[in-house]
Amino acid sequence: MKSNKSAEAHESLLQLSFTASKFDRFRAQAQAVKE
């Protein structure tokens, strides 16, 4: 049970970092378009 909980947290963390990197790329593109 404990290991399952830790695995769940790790997966959500992975999802969070993936979304963040995606957002960063999108923001960088928007910045390039503005200039």
Stockholm file with secondary structure:
# STOCKHOLM 1.0

chainA/1-35         MKSNKSAEAHESLLQLSFTASKFDRFRAQAQAVKE
#=GR chainA/1-35 SS CHHHHHHHHHHHHHHHHHHHHHHHHHHHHHHHHHC
#=GC SS_cons        CHHHHHHHHHHHHHHHHHHHHHHHHHHHHHHHHHC
//
